[in-house]
Amino acid sequence: MQPIIPYFEPIQISLGPLTLHGFGILVAIAFLVGSQVAENRVERIGLDPDFIRRLIGWLVVGTLFGGHLGYAVFYDTERVYLSEPIRLLYVWEGLSSFGGFFTCILLIVWFFRKEKQPFYPFGDSLSYGFSAGFIFGRLGCFAAHDHPGPESDFWLAVPGMCPGGDPSQACHDMGLYEAIFVFCIYMFFRIMDRKPRFPGFYIAWLGMLYGIVRFNMEKFRVHQSHDPLYAGLTPAQYGSIIVFLAGLALFLKQRNEPPFVPPVSDGDTEGEAVKA
């Protein structure tokens, strides 16, 4: 068996003095796609999508700065950020996906409490949108050769992404595999969304599914010297345990709750509201 993906350098596009990196382009696409999918679902269940539009800016900030803060806290083994705190603003130096996740969760809870809006219907829609957008986020990692696994001749292995960048060697690309997995979550959500589900359904399943798979994917990453282990586990594995347990707890708490029914607006009948 031989890899079918040809060798390519990390994607960069030069526009005069400006260089666009494939990772940044695909992350931007991830936010656009994820927010649009979330807005469409919010509108479909009878709520105002404007709340999602107003929240997205906060989530961009939370992803970049929360992700970079998580990187600084858990991956800065040389304590560079303690000696140069200004570098906490250099978000391009490194991102931790779970640092971004947890920061965004806090921002979402704060935002909907401030706006006095129901959390679960919007949270479910955001989880639905995340499953669509994060496909492109992880494809950004694929474009940058960010997450190499072991050397392999598997047909989806990627030449040139092994440590050292030798184009004659191919390694498993954990970013690509995660993109494929998140696509499967998105398709699962699409199927489940054909009928109403209990409030928190998509939040719970996203946490459980992503937590299990990400924990095991971390076992196959080729960890560099700057990727520390804590009691034998990576920071991402601890994050995976947290999101899995949170998803499981939410599933057990909410599974017997009736599906969300949007509020009746002026001019709507109760029957119309339930149908919506």
ABEGO torsion letter per residue (X at the ends): XBBABBBBBBBBBBBEABBBBAAAAAAAAAAAAAAAAAAAAAAAAGBBAAAAAAAAAAAAAAAAAAAAAAAAAAABAAGAAAABAAAAABAAAEBBAAAAAAAAAAAAAAAAAAAGBBAAAAAAAAAAAAAAAAAAAAAAAAAAGABBBBBBABAABBBGABBGGBAABBBBBAAAAAAAAAAAAAAAAAAAAABBBBBGAAAAAAAAAAAAAAAAAAAABBBBAABBBBGGBBAAAAAAAAAAAAAAAAAAAAAABBBBBBBBBBGBBAAAAAAX
